């Protein structure tokens, strides 16, 4: 008997309940009667349809915890592109994403009283990333 975490959302608040798989349908139906509207199950191969019915998508395979497939952002896209063995390419993509995220971090900081010196340090990191990417490409 497998257990899953059922996340229930109502009025912007969420609660989680650990249940046996076979109990999810009844639990969801009971919570819907109490006004809960959104549900999520922690394992991606499971889902709740609009009627509160428990469904299993047998085509979805969950990667083993601790593997690249389970944790690496963009893993499925790298797989589609056929670059799972091109670690330099993957690293370049991740560095580009980091640069993008840091740029947004600086944009957000424009609305704070964080010192200009600290913002400049962050800006230097953002500027350094493309230079590092060029070194990596060679």
C-alpha positions as CSV (number, residue, x, y, z in Angstrom):
1,X,0.0,0.0,0.0
2,X,1.6,3.3,-1.2
3,X,1.1,6.5,0.7
4,X,0.8,10.0,-0.9
5,X,0.6,13.5,0.4
6,X,-2.6,15.2,-0.5
7,X,-2.3,19.0,-0.5
8,X,-5.6,20.8,0.0
9,X,-6.0,24.5,-0.7
10,X,-8.7,26.9,0.6
11,X,-8.8,30.7,0.9
12,X,-5.1,31.0,0.1
13,X,-4.0,28.4,2.8
14,X,-2.8,24.9,2.2
15,X,-2.8,21.8,4.4
16,X,-1.2,18.4,3.7
17,X,-2.5,15.0,4.6
18,X,-0.7,11.7,4.3
19,X,-3.1,9.1,3.0
20,X,-3.1,5.6,1.4
21,X,-3.6,5.9,-2.3
22,X,-7.0,4.1,-2.2
23,X,-8.3,6.7,0.3
24,X,-7.7,9.8,-1.8
25,X,-10.9,9.8,-3.7
26,X,-13.1,9.6,-0.7
27,X,-11.1,12.2,1.2
28,X,-11.2,14.6,-1.7
29,X,-15.0,14.3,-2.1
30,X,-15.4,14.9,1.7
31,X,-13.2,18.0,1.6
32,X,-15.0,19.4,-1.5
33,X,-18.2,19.2,0.6
34,X,-16.4,21.4,3.2
35,X,-15.5,24.0,0.5
36,X,-12.0,23.0,-0.4
37,X,-11.4,23.6,-4.1
38,X,-7.9,22.8,-5.1
39,X,-6.0,19.5,-4.6
40,X,-2.6,18.3,-5.4
41,X,-0.9,15.0,-4.9
42,X,2.8,15.0,-4.2
43,X,3.6,12.3,-6.7
44,X,3.3,13.6,-10.3
45,X,2.0,10.2,-11.6
46,X,-1.3,10.8,-9.7
47,X,-4.0,13.3,-10.2
48,X,-7.5,14.3,-9.2
49,X,-9.9,15.1,-12.0
50,X,-12.7,17.6,-11.8
51,X,-15.1,15.0,-10.4
52,X,-12.8,14.3,-7.5
53,X,-11.9,10.9,-9.0
54,X,-8.5,9.4,-8.3
55,X,-6.7,8.8,-11.5
56,X,-3.3,7.2,-12.4
57,X,-1.4,8.2,-15.5
58,X,0.4,5.0,-16.3
59,X,2.5,6.7,-19.0
60,X,4.3,9.0,-16.5
61,X,7.5,7.5,-15.1
62,X,8.9,9.2,-12.0
63,X,12.7,9.5,-11.9
64,X,14.5,8.0,-9.0
65,X,15.2,10.5,-6.2
66,X,18.8,11.7,-6.4
67,X,19.2,11.3,-10.1
68,X,19.7,14.1,-12.6
69,X,16.3,13.3,-14.1
70,X,14.7,13.9,-10.7
71,X,16.3,17.2,-9.8
72,X,18.1,18.9,-12.7
73,X,16.0,21.9,-14.1
74,X,15.4,21.4,-17.8
75,X,16.3,17.7,-17.8
76,X,13.4,16.7,-20.0
77,X,14.2,19.5,-22.5
78,X,17.9,18.4,-22.6
79,X,16.6,14.9,-23.2
80,X,14.4,16.1,-26.1
81,X,17.3,18.0,-27.6
82,X,19.6,14.9,-27.4
83,X,22.2,16.7,-25.2
84,X,22.1,14.6,-22.1
85,X,25.8,13.7,-22.6
86,X,26.8,17.3,-23.4
87,X,27.5,18.5,-19.9
88,X,29.2,21.7,-21.1
89,X,26.1,22.7,-23.0
90,X,23.9,22.0,-19.9
91,X,26.2,24.0,-17.7
92,X,26.1,26.9,-20.2
93,X,22.3,26.8,-20.1
94,X,22.2,26.8,-16.3
95,X,24.7,29.7,-16.1
96,X,22.5,31.6,-18.5
97,X,19.5,30.9,-16.3
98,X,21.4,32.0,-13.3
99,X,22.3,35.3,-15.0
100,X,18.7,35.9,-15.9
101,X,17.6,35.2,-12.3
102,X,20.2,37.5,-10.9
103,X,19.2,40.3,-13.3
104,X,15.7,39.9,-11.9
105,X,17.0,40.0,-8.4
106,X,18.6,43.4,-9.2
107,X,15.4,44.7,-10.7
108,X,13.5,43.8,-7.6
109,X,16.1,45.5,-5.4
110,X,15.5,48.8,-7.1
111,X,12.4,49.0,-4.9
112,X,14.4,48.6,-1.6
113,X,16.9,50.5,0.4
114,X,19.6,47.9,-0.2
115,X,22.9,49.7,-0.5
116,X,24.2,50.6,-4.0
117,X,27.5,48.9,-3.0
118,X,25.7,45.6,-2.5
119,X,23.7,46.0,-5.7
120,X,27.0,46.7,-7.6
121,X,28.5,43.5,-6.2
122,X,25.5,41.6,-7.6
123,X,25.8,43.4,-10.9
124,X,29.5,42.4,-11.1
125,X,28.4,38.7,-10.7
126,X,25.9,39.1,-13.5
127,X,28.5,40.7,-15.7
128,X,31.0,37.9,-14.9
129,X,28.7,35.1,-16.0
130,X,28.9,35.7,-19.7
131,X,32.7,36.0,-19.5
132,X,32.8,32.6,-17.7
133,X,30.5,31.1,-20.3
134,X,32.9,32.2,-23.1
135,X,35.8,30.5,-21.2
136,X,33.7,27.4,-20.8
137,X,32.8,27.3,-24.5
138,X,36.5,27.1,-25.5
